[in-house]
């Protein structure tokens, strides 16, 4: 069956966020909805395996749930590991506080050793999202380099993969250390992001468009994906 999707740029995505918030949806609520959407999508897999849920969270909001996911998944708190340094926005700080209050432990990203994880574990990458305008640097780049060293765990990117810029052809691979790690699955929130469908490597990833409840917004008609 043929599928037709409207595709949205990163700026479109940010505008949808702004418009939805302006209509009365708090930013904290949007983060929570994204987290619940991803948790619902992953629950069968989480319940079927006994591995760890390893979350790499950036410092800003990417509407990917990041720290909100920790709190929403607190029923599995003994299996959750979070690598995260500093929360820089009120919404991130809110969910970090909530996650800590239910016993979620936060680790410094410098402590992450990819050799400690195996096939039953799940990596959730939520480092940059649609706010990224340049190639990953610093802490984010170091984490991505380590993830690609061990691709036994399944890798799920929340929102869009770190390293996926709009103005360059980013390369993704399961093993090539010169590329960014190729996700097994990508959780797009509410809308289909244009760069995902323009990247030749990401056709190997499973892209899920998860419901969010954004205020309706339509991109120009020349941005359609048929597949």
C-alpha atoms as an extended CHARMM CRD file, in Angstrom:
* protein
*
       227  EXT
         1         1  UNK       CA              0.0000000000        0.0000000000        0.0000000000  PROA      1               0.0000000000
         2         2  UNK       CA              1.4120000000        3.3730000000       -1.0190000000  PROA      2               0.0000000000
         3         3  UNK       CA              2.1740000000        5.7850000000        1.8190000000  PROA      3               0.0000000000
         4         4  UNK       CA              2.1090000000        9.5660000000        1.4090000000  PROA      4               0.0000000000
         5         5  UNK       CA              3.5510000000       11.7600000000        4.1470000000  PROA      5               0.0000000000
         6         6  UNK       CA              3.8780000000       15.5100000000        4.5120000000  PROA      6               0.0000000000
         7         7  UNK       CA              7.4590000000       16.2950000000        5.4590000000  PROA      7               0.0000000000
         8         8  UNK       CA              8.4650000000       19.0220000000        7.9030000000  PROA      8               0.0000000000
         9         9  UNK       CA             11.7450000000       20.9060000000        8.2440000000  PROA      9               0.0000000000
        10        10  UNK       CA             13.3790000000       21.4660000000       11.6030000000  PROA      10              0.0000000000
        11        11  UNK       CA             12.1440000000       25.0570000000       11.5600000000  PROA      11              0.0000000000
        12        12  UNK       CA              8.6310000000       23.7850000000       10.8260000000  PROA      12              0.0000000000
        13        13  UNK       CA              8.9720000000       21.5060000000       13.8550000000  PROA      13              0.0000000000
        14        14  UNK       CA             10.0840000000       24.3540000000       16.0960000000  PROA      14              0.0000000000
        15        15  UNK       CA              7.2240000000       26.5290000000       14.8090000000  PROA      15              0.0000000000
        16        16  UNK       CA              4.7310000000       23.7510000000       15.6000000000  PROA      16              0.0000000000
        17        17  UNK       CA              6.1250000000       23.5960000000       19.1330000000  PROA      17              0.0000000000
        18        18  UNK       CA              5.8350000000       27.3710000000       19.5460000000  PROA      18              0.0000000000
        19        19  UNK       CA              2.3050000000       27.4910000000       18.1520000000  PROA      19              0.0000000000
        20        20  UNK       CA              1.1070000000       24.5860000000       20.2920000000  PROA      20              0.0000000000
        21        21  UNK       CA              2.5960000000       26.1490000000       23.4470000000  PROA      21              0.0000000000
        22        22  UNK       CA              1.0570000000       29.5150000000       22.5410000000  PROA      22              0.0000000000
        23        23  UNK       CA             -2.3470000000       27.8090000000       22.3070000000  PROA      23              0.0000000000
        24        24  UNK       CA             -2.0560000000       26.7130000000       25.9470000000  PROA      24              0.0000000000
        25        25  UNK       CA             -0.0490000000       23.4660000000       26.0170000000  PROA      25              0.0000000000
        26        26  UNK       CA              2.7600000000       23.8540000000       28.5840000000  PROA      26              0.0000000000
        27        27  UNK       CA              6.2200000000       22.8000000000       27.4290000000  PROA      27              0.0000000000
        28        28  UNK       CA              6.4050000000       20.3390000000       30.3250000000  PROA      28              0.0000000000
        29        29  UNK       CA              3.2180000000       18.6740000000       29.0880000000  PROA      29              0.0000000000
        30        30  UNK       CA              4.5980000000       18.2990000000       25.5450000000  PROA      30              0.0000000000
        31        31  UNK       CA              7.7490000000       16.6330000000       26.8900000000  PROA      31              0.0000000000
        32        32  UNK       CA              5.6170000000       14.2710000000       28.9620000000  PROA      32              0.0000000000
        33        33  UNK       CA              3.4370000000       13.3680000000       25.9750000000  PROA      33              0.0000000000
        34        34  UNK       CA              6.5170000000       12.5620000000       23.8990000000  PROA      34              0.0000000000
        35        35  UNK       CA              7.9020000000       10.4040000000       26.7010000000  PROA      35              0.0000000000
        36        36  UNK       CA              4.6440000000        8.4830000000       27.0670000000  PROA      36              0.0000000000
        37        37  UNK       CA              4.4380000000        7.9520000000       23.2910000000  PROA      37              0.0000000000
        38        38  UNK       CA              7.9150000000        6.4060000000       23.2270000000  PROA      38              0.0000000000
        39        39  UNK       CA              7.3070000000        4.3680000000       26.3640000000  PROA      39              0.0000000000
        40        40  UNK       CA              4.1020000000        2.9410000000       24.8780000000  PROA      40              0.0000000000
        41        41  UNK       CA              5.9420000000        2.0410000000       21.6660000000  PROA      41              0.0000000000
        42        42  UNK       CA              8.7480000000        0.3090000000       23.5770000000  PROA      42              0.0000000000
        43        43  UNK       CA              6.7670000000       -1.3990000000       26.3570000000  PROA      43              0.0000000000
        44        44  UNK       CA              6.4040000000       -4.8020000000       24.6290000000  PROA      44              0.0000000000
        45        45  UNK       CA             10.1550000000       -4.9030000000       24.0260000000  PROA      45              0.0000000000
        46        46  UNK       CA             11.0080000000       -3.7330000000       27.5490000000  PROA      46              0.0000000000
        47        47  UNK       CA              8.7250000000       -6.3190000000       29.1320000000  PROA      47              0.0000000000
        48        48  UNK       CA              9.9730000000       -9.1530000000       26.9220000000  PROA      48              0.0000000000
        49        49  UNK       CA             13.6220000000       -8.6830000000       27.8670000000  PROA      49              0.0000000000
        50        50  UNK       CA             15.4670000000       -8.1860000000       31.1330000000  PROA      50              0.0000000000
        51        51  UNK       CA             18.1260000000       -5.8350000000       29.8460000000  PROA      51              0.0000000000
        52        52  UNK       CA             18.8980000000       -2.3070000000       30.8990000000  PROA      52              0.0000000000
        53        53  UNK       CA             17.2920000000        0.8250000000       29.4640000000  PROA      53              0.0000000000
        54        54  UNK       CA             20.2360000000        3.1510000000       28.8960000000  PROA      54              0.0000000000
        55        55  UNK       CA             19.3000000000        6.7790000000       28.2230000000  PROA      55              0.0000000000
        56        56  UNK       CA             21.6420000000        9.4100000000       26.8230000000  PROA      56              0.0000000000
        57        57  UNK       CA             19.9990000000       12.7580000000       27.5280000000  PROA      57              0.0000000000
        58        58  UNK       CA             21.0640000000       16.1400000000       26.2210000000  PROA      58              0.0000000000
        59        59  UNK       CA             20.9380000000       19.3150000000       28.2760000000  PROA      59              0.0000000000
        60        60  UNK       CA             18.1630000000       21.1020000000       26.3440000000  PROA      60              0.0000000000
        61        61  UNK       CA             14.6400000000       20.1830000000       25.2060000000  PROA      61              0.0000000000
        62        62  UNK       CA             14.2940000000       18.2060000000       21.9890000000  PROA      62              0.0000000000
        63        63  UNK       CA             10.6510000000       17.2160000000       22.6420000000  PROA      63              0.0000000000
        64        64  UNK       CA             11.9700000000       13.6510000000       22.6250000000  PROA      64              0.0000000000
        65        65  UNK       CA             11.0160000000       13.0010000000       26.2160000000  PROA      65              0.0000000000
        66        66  UNK       CA             14.6180000000       12.5210000000       27.3860000000  PROA      66              0.0000000000
        67        67  UNK       CA             14.4330000000       13.0470000000       31.1460000000  PROA      67              0.0000000000
        68        68  UNK       CA             10.6490000000       12.7540000000       31.0980000000  PROA      68              0.0000000000
        69        69  UNK       CA             11.0590000000        9.1850000000       29.8400000000  PROA      69              0.0000000000
        70        70  UNK       CA             13.0500000000        8.3020000000       32.9760000000  PROA      70              0.0000000000
        71        71  UNK       CA             10.2040000000        9.3970000000       35.2100000000  PROA      71              0.0000000000
        72        72  UNK       CA              7.4410000000        7.8260000000       33.1010000000  PROA      72              0.0000000000
        73        73  UNK       CA              9.3320000000        4.5240000000       33.0530000000  PROA      73              0.0000000000
        74        74  UNK       CA              9.9640000000        4.5020000000       36.8060000000  PROA      74              0.0000000000
        75        75  UNK       CA              8.2350000000        1.0940000000       37.1460000000  PROA      75              0.0000000000
        76        76  UNK       CA             11.4720000000       -0.2350000000       35.6380000000  PROA      76              0.0000000000
        77        77  UNK       CA             13.7210000000        1.9850000000       37.7590000000  PROA      77              0.0000000000
        78        78  UNK       CA             16.1700000000       -0.7970000000       38.6430000000  PROA      78              0.0000000000
        79        79  UNK       CA             16.8800000000       -1.2730000000       34.9420000000  PROA      79              0.0000000000
        80        80  UNK       CA             17.2090000000        2.3970000000       33.9880000000  PROA      80              0.0000000000
        81        81  UNK       CA             20.5920000000        4.0480000000       33.5840000000  PROA      81              0.0000000000
        82        82  UNK       CA             20.8240000000        7.7200000000       32.6410000000  PROA      82              0.0000000000
        83        83  UNK       CA             23.9080000000        9.4590000000       31.3060000000  PROA      83              0.0000000000
        84        84  UNK       CA             23.2990000000       13.1710000000       31.6500000000  PROA      84              0.0000000000
        85        85  UNK       CA             25.2460000000       16.1470000000       32.9380000000  PROA      85              0.0000000000
        86        86  UNK       CA             23.3470000000       19.4460000000       33.3490000000  PROA      86              0.0000000000
        87        87  UNK       CA             19.7050000000       20.3870000000       32.7110000000  PROA      87              0.0000000000
        88        88  UNK       CA             19.5630000000       23.8540000000       31.1800000000  PROA      88              0.0000000000
        89        89  UNK       CA             15.8280000000       24.4820000000       30.7100000000  PROA      89              0.0000000000
        90        90  UNK       CA             12.9320000000       24.5680000000       33.1940000000  PROA      90              0.0000000000
        91        91  UNK       CA             11.2020000000       21.5830000000       31.5400000000  PROA      91              0.0000000000
        92        92  UNK       CA             14.3620000000       19.4410000000       31.6670000000  PROA      92              0.0000000000
        93        93  UNK       CA             14.9980000000       20.5070000000       35.2670000000  PROA      93              0.0000000000
        94        94  UNK       CA             11.4180000000       19.6130000000       36.2230000000  PROA      94              0.0000000000
        95        95  UNK       CA             11.6840000000       16.0660000000       34.8920000000  PROA      95              0.0000000000
        96        96  UNK       CA             15.1740000000       15.5790000000       36.3030000000  PROA      96              0.0000000000
        97        97  UNK       CA             13.8050000000       16.4800000000       39.7430000000  PROA      97              0.0000000000
        98        98  UNK       CA             10.8500000000       14.1130000000       39.2750000000  PROA      98              0.0000000000
        99        99  UNK       CA             13.0940000000       11.2860000000       38.1090000000  PROA      99              0.0000000000
       100       100  UNK       CA             15.4730000000       11.7140000000       41.0340000000  PROA      100             0.0000000000
       101       101  UNK       CA             12.5150000000       11.7710000000       43.4550000000  PROA      101             0.0000000000
       102       102  UNK       CA             11.5190000000        8.2290000000       42.3880000000  PROA      102             0.0000000000
       103       103  UNK       CA             15.0470000000        6.8910000000       42.6980000000  PROA      103             0.0000000000
       104       104  UNK       CA             16.4190000000        7.1770000000       39.1490000000  PROA      104             0.0000000000
       105       105  UNK       CA             20.2060000000        7.4350000000       39.2710000000  PROA      105             0.0000000000
       106       106  UNK       CA             22.0710000000        9.8610000000       37.0190000000  PROA      106             0.0000000000
       107       107  UNK       CA             25.5960000000        9.1650000000       35.8070000000  PROA      107             0.0000000000
       108       108  UNK       CA             28.2450000000       11.4040000000       34.3290000000  PROA      108             0.0000000000
       109       109  UNK       CA             28.5710000000       10.7740000000       30.5660000000  PROA      109             0.0000000000
       110       110  UNK       CA             32.3300000000       10.3850000000       30.9830000000  PROA      110             0.0000000000
       111       111  UNK       CA             31.6330000000        7.1570000000       32.9320000000  PROA      111             0.0000000000
       112       112  UNK       CA             29.8980000000        5.4750000000       29.9740000000  PROA      112             0.0000000000
       113       113  UNK       CA             31.7650000000        2.3260000000       28.8910000000  PROA      113             0.0000000000
       114       114  UNK       CA             30.1270000000        0.6360000000       25.8640000000  PROA      114             0.0000000000
       115       115  UNK       CA             31.8220000000       -2.6760000000       26.6400000000  PROA      115             0.0000000000
       116       116  UNK       CA             29.5230000000       -3.1000000000       29.6700000000  PROA      116             0.0000000000
       117       117  UNK       CA             26.3550000000       -3.6230000000       27.5820000000  PROA      117             0.0000000000
       118       118  UNK       CA             24.9130000000       -6.4920000000       25.5850000000  PROA      118             0.0000000000
       119       119  UNK       CA             22.1430000000       -7.6510000000       23.2810000000  PROA      119             0.0000000000
       120       120  UNK       CA             19.3280000000       -7.4320000000       25.8490000000  PROA      120             0.0000000000
       121       121  UNK       CA             20.0350000000       -3.7780000000       26.5970000000  PROA      121             0.0000000000
       122       122  UNK       CA             18.4060000000       -0.8280000000       24.8120000000  PROA      122             0.0000000000
       123       123  UNK       CA             20.2100000000        2.4450000000       24.0910000000  PROA      123             0.0000000000
       124       124  UNK       CA             17.8910000000        5.4740000000       23.9200000000  PROA      124             0.0000000000
       125       125  UNK       CA             19.6700000000        8.3990000000       22.2820000000  PROA      125             0.0000000000
       126       126  UNK       CA             18.1040000000       11.8100000000       23.0020000000  PROA      126             0.0000000000
       127       127  UNK       CA             21.1080000000       14.0840000000       22.6890000000  PROA      127             0.0000000000
       128       128  UNK       CA             20.2280000000       16.8590000000       20.2420000000  PROA      128             0.0000000000
       129       129  UNK       CA             16.9310000000       16.5880000000       18.3490000000  PROA      129             0.0000000000
       130       130  UNK       CA             15.5650000000       19.1470000000       15.8850000000  PROA      130             0.0000000000
       131       131  UNK       CA             17.4090000000       21.9860000000       17.6050000000  PROA      131             0.0000000000
       132       132  UNK       CA             20.7390000000       20.8190000000       16.1630000000  PROA      132             0.0000000000
       133       133  UNK       CA             22.2900000000       23.1790000000       13.6300000000  PROA      133             0.0000000000
       134       134  UNK       CA             25.8340000000       21.8200000000       13.4750000000  PROA      134             0.0000000000
       135       135  UNK       CA             27.7250000000       18.5650000000       13.8440000000  PROA      135             0.0000000000
       136       136  UNK       CA             27.8280000000       17.1280000000       17.3920000000  PROA      136             0.0000000000
       137       137  UNK       CA             30.6190000000       18.4200000000       19.5660000000  PROA      137             0.0000000000
       138       138  UNK       CA             32.0430000000       17.7940000000       23.0160000000  PROA      138             0.0000000000
       139       139  UNK       CA             30.1110000000       15.4370000000       25.2470000000  PROA      139             0.0000000000
       140       140  UNK       CA             27.5590000000       14.4580000000       22.5850000000  PROA      140             0.0000000000
       141       141  UNK       CA             30.2840000000       13.5940000000       20.0640000000  PROA      141             0.0000000000
       142       142  UNK       CA             32.1120000000       11.4580000000       22.6360000000  PROA      142             0.0000000000
       143       143  UNK       CA             28.9700000000        9.4800000000       23.4640000000  PROA      143             0.0000000000
       144       144  UNK       CA             28.2210000000        8.8390000000       19.7810000000  PROA      144             0.0000000000
       145       145  UNK       CA             31.7810000000        7.6280000000       19.2120000000  PROA      145             0.0000000000
       146       146  UNK       CA             31.4060000000        5.1830000000       22.1000000000  PROA      146             0.0000000000
       147       147  UNK       CA             27.9830000000        3.9080000000       20.9980000000  PROA      147             0.0000000000
       148       148  UNK       CA             29.2960000000        2.9080000000       17.5860000000  PROA      148             0.0000000000
       149       149  UNK       CA             31.9950000000        0.8130000000       19.2900000000  PROA      149             0.0000000000
       150       150  UNK       CA             29.3240000000       -1.5790000000       20.6020000000  PROA      150             0.0000000000
       151       151  UNK       CA             26.1830000000       -2.0850000000       18.5420000000  PROA      151             0.0000000000
       152       152  UNK       CA             24.9710000000       -5.1830000000       20.3760000000  PROA      152             0.0000000000
       153       153  UNK       CA             22.2460000000       -3.1780000000       22.1940000000  PROA      153             0.0000000000
       154       154  UNK       CA             19.3560000000       -1.9110000000       20.0910000000  PROA      154             0.0000000000
       155       155  UNK       CA             19.6690000000        1.8000000000       19.4150000000  PROA      155             0.0000000000
       156       156  UNK       CA             16.5450000000        3.9640000000       19.4270000000  PROA      156             0.0000000000
       157       157  UNK       CA             16.8360000000        7.6700000000       18.5890000000  PROA      157             0.0000000000
       158       158  UNK       CA             14.2100000000        9.9690000000       20.0690000000  PROA      158             0.0000000000
       159       159  UNK       CA             12.9890000000       12.7800000000       17.7950000000  PROA      159             0.0000000000
       160       160  UNK       CA             15.8150000000       12.5710000000       15.2060000000  PROA      160             0.0000000000
       161       161  UNK       CA             19.2930000000       10.9940000000       15.4180000000  PROA      161             0.0000000000
       162       162  UNK       CA             22.1060000000       13.1420000000       16.7560000000  PROA      162             0.0000000000
       163       163  UNK       CA             24.2510000000       14.2320000000       13.8230000000  PROA      163             0.0000000000
       164       164  UNK       CA             21.3710000000       14.5830000000       11.3510000000  PROA      164             0.0000000000
       165       165  UNK       CA             21.7350000000       18.1600000000       10.1160000000  PROA      165             0.0000000000
       166       166  UNK       CA             19.5610000000       19.6950000000        7.4110000000  PROA      166             0.0000000000
       167       167  UNK       CA             22.2840000000       21.3590000000        5.3530000000  PROA      167             0.0000000000
       168       168  UNK       CA             24.7940000000       18.4800000000        5.1470000000  PROA      168             0.0000000000
       169       169  UNK       CA             24.6070000000       14.8190000000        4.1220000000  PROA      169             0.0000000000
       170       170  UNK       CA             25.3190000000       13.1160000000        7.4480000000  PROA      170             0.0000000000
       171       171  UNK       CA             26.5650000000        9.5310000000        7.2480000000  PROA      171             0.0000000000
       172       172  UNK       CA             25.2900000000        6.7800000000        9.5570000000  PROA      172             0.0000000000
       173       173  UNK       CA             26.6730000000        3.2760000000       10.0020000000  PROA      173             0.0000000000
       174       174  UNK       CA             26.5780000000        0.3280000000       12.3930000000  PROA      174             0.0000000000
       175       175  UNK       CA             30.3480000000       -0.0610000000       12.4890000000  PROA      175             0.0000000000
       176       176  UNK       CA             32.2170000000        2.7320000000       10.7070000000  PROA      176             0.0000000000
       177       177  UNK       CA             33.8180000000        4.9160000000       13.4290000000  PROA      177             0.0000000000
       178       178  UNK       CA             33.9490000000        7.8680000000       11.0070000000  PROA      178             0.0000000000
       179       179  UNK       CA             30.1350000000        7.9150000000       10.7970000000  PROA      179             0.0000000000
       180       180  UNK       CA             27.3520000000        8.4620000000       13.3320000000  PROA      180             0.0000000000
       181       181  UNK       CA             25.7130000000        5.3530000000       14.8250000000  PROA      181             0.0000000000
       182       182  UNK       CA             22.8310000000        4.0660000000       12.7020000000  PROA      182             0.0000000000
       183       183  UNK       CA             19.6370000000        3.7480000000       14.8050000000  PROA      183             0.0000000000
       184       184  UNK       CA             17.5830000000        0.5760000000       14.6300000000  PROA      184             0.0000000000
       185       185  UNK       CA             14.5040000000        2.6890000000       15.3030000000  PROA      185             0.0000000000
       186       186  UNK       CA             13.6290000000        6.3950000000       15.2680000000  PROA      186             0.0000000000
       187       187  UNK       CA             10.7140000000        7.9080000000       17.1830000000  PROA      187             0.0000000000
       188       188  UNK       CA              9.3810000000       10.9810000000       15.3730000000  PROA      188             0.0000000000
       189       189  UNK       CA              6.8520000000       12.9410000000       17.3920000000  PROA      189             0.0000000000
       190       190  UNK       CA              3.6290000000       13.9390000000       15.6760000000  PROA      190             0.0000000000
       191       191  UNK       CA              5.0860000000       14.7390000000       12.2610000000  PROA      191             0.0000000000
       192       192  UNK       CA              7.5390000000       13.2670000000        9.7380000000  PROA      192             0.0000000000
       193       193  UNK       CA             10.8490000000       15.1710000000        9.7010000000  PROA      193             0.0000000000
       194       194  UNK       CA             12.1290000000       16.0120000000        6.2240000000  PROA      194             0.0000000000
       195       195  UNK       CA             15.8560000000       15.2360000000        6.8630000000  PROA      195             0.0000000000
       196       196  UNK       CA             15.0200000000       11.6460000000        7.8680000000  PROA      196             0.0000000000
       197       197  UNK       CA             13.5980000000       10.9010000000        4.4350000000  PROA      197             0.0000000000
       198       198  UNK       CA             16.3830000000       12.7100000000        2.5720000000  PROA      198             0.0000000000
       199       199  UNK       CA             19.1880000000       10.6550000000        4.1450000000  PROA      199             0.0000000000
       200       200  UNK       CA             20.2100000000        7.5580000000        2.1850000000  PROA      200             0.0000000000
       201       201  UNK       CA             21.5520000000        5.7220000000        5.2550000000  PROA      201             0.0000000000
       202       202  UNK       CA             18.4320000000        6.1020000000        7.3940000000  PROA      202             0.0000000000
       203       203  UNK       CA             16.2970000000        4.0420000000        4.9940000000  PROA      203             0.0000000000
       204       204  UNK       CA             17.6980000000        1.1110000000        6.9950000000  PROA      204             0.0000000000
       205       205  UNK       CA             16.1190000000        2.4250000000       10.2110000000  PROA      205             0.0000000000
       206       206  UNK       CA             12.5300000000        1.8500000000       11.2690000000  PROA      206             0.0000000000
       207       207  UNK       CA             10.8670000000        5.2600000000       11.5530000000  PROA      207             0.0000000000
       208       208  UNK       CA              7.8050000000        5.5100000000       13.7970000000  PROA      208             0.0000000000
       209       209  UNK       CA              5.5990000000        8.6130000000       13.7210000000  PROA      209             0.0000000000
       210       210  UNK       CA              4.1520000000        8.7370000000       17.2390000000  PROA      210             0.0000000000
       211       211  UNK       CA              1.0470000000       10.7680000000       18.2000000000  PROA      211             0.0000000000
       212       212  UNK       CA              1.6150000000       14.0530000000       20.0320000000  PROA      212             0.0000000000
       213       213  UNK       CA             -1.4510000000       16.3160000000       19.7640000000  PROA      213             0.0000000000
       214       214  UNK       CA              0.2990000000       19.2570000000       18.1090000000  PROA      214             0.0000000000
       215       215  UNK       CA             -1.7470000000       22.1790000000       16.8260000000  PROA      215             0.0000000000
       216       216  UNK       CA             -2.3640000000       21.4950000000       13.0860000000  PROA      216             0.0000000000
       217       217  UNK       CA              0.2730000000       22.8890000000       10.7290000000  PROA      217             0.0000000000
       218       218  UNK       CA              0.7740000000       22.1900000000        7.0190000000  PROA      218             0.0000000000
       219       219  UNK       CA              4.0930000000       22.3780000000        5.1650000000  PROA      219             0.0000000000
       220       220  UNK       CA              4.2760000000       23.4600000000        1.5410000000  PROA      220             0.0000000000
       221       221  UNK       CA              2.8290000000       20.9640000000       -0.9550000000  PROA      221             0.0000000000
       222       222  UNK       CA              6.1860000000       20.2950000000       -2.5820000000  PROA      222             0.0000000000
       223       223  UNK       CA              7.4000000000       18.4100000000        0.5010000000  PROA      223             0.0000000000
       224       224  UNK       CA              5.6990000000       15.0490000000        0.2260000000  PROA      224             0.0000000000
       225       225  UNK       CA              7.1270000000       11.5740000000        0.6450000000  PROA      225             0.0000000000
       226       226  UNK       CA              5.6490000000        8.6620000000       -1.2730000000  PROA      226             0.0000000000
       227       227  UNK       CA              6.7710000000        5.1510000000       -0.4250000000  PROA      227             0.0000000000
